[in-house]
Amino acid sequence: MQGILIVDKPQDWTSFDVIAKLRGVLGTRKLGHSGTLDPMATGVLPVFCGGASKAVDLQLNHDKTYRAALRLGARTDTGDITGQVLETAPVTAGEAELKAILPQFIGPQMQIPPMYSAVKINGQPLYKAARQGIEVERQPRPIEVYSIEYEGSPAADTYELTVRCSKGTYIRTLLEDIAAAMGQKGTMSALRRIQAGVYGEADAHTLEEILAAKAEGRLEELLLPVESVFESLPLLTVALRVEQHLYNGCPTSRYPAADGRYRVRNEAGQFLGLARVVQGVLRVEKLFVERSAG
């Protein structure tokens, strides 16, 4: 089993719960995931299986898109409705005020990670300190919000937004900041990730669908090729001699391609891995195939 399984994470599961479950389903311990989701969140969780787990840290696109709900009137210790209410306040603003302040949250900015997060300070995740009631000083981190679309109000004092942002953006912190800019207390009442890098909701499978595919012997049909991670790179198709060089880690000089990074296939169309061309010399960066015999 090698490839990328896009899971539609269910609510109340941690990302680690999903991985633990899939180890049994897929029959491998070599699993990695991209972009942890909070237990209350649902949606797109890419799981890298077998040899594809080497691609987790090589992804080119780390941008995310979320559908989130902001509920006005209260603030919690976790920044979402699963936490303890710290303070409440009458709601004195609504849709018009929200739409007016959204543009100021678009663009590069600094964000302080929430206490209930997996960010490590001095080797300890913040959420462990938070559970002990300890407040730790956090440094602001650079993030970027590319767009925020207003999606309507599904309930009183609750507003849905679609947020497209960079890796490392905490949506519950963003929503708290949006509420504060409206002069309100607010917290996140729902979160769904609808895009993670190149993978979207259309690629995702529920755990029920994954278990059904396993029972029917068609689990591999759900796996996307590892090459899909690198689809934005130009493709290089190499001759057998160069393919052997790549397997052996040997550079190929006077290679007729522009300088840059490439995804590489052999003449049979099999994806081999990543390579770079620098001043006409082709060198392997990372292989995703077992070396062919002979």
Secondary structure, DSSP 8 states (H G I E B T S, - for coil): --EEEEEEE-TT--HHHHHHHHHHHHT-S-EEESS---TT-EEEEEEEEGGGGGGGGG-S---EEEEEEEEESEEESSSBTTS-EEEE------HHHHHHHGGGG-EEEEE---SSS--EETTEEHHHHHHTT-------EEEEEEEEEEEEEEETTEEEEEEEE-TT--HHHHHHHHHHHTT--EEEEEEEEEEETTEEGGG-B-HHHHHHHHHTT-GGGG-B-GGGGGTTS-EEEE-HHHHHHHHHT--B-S-SS-SEEEEEEETT--EEEEEEEETTEEEEEEE-S-----
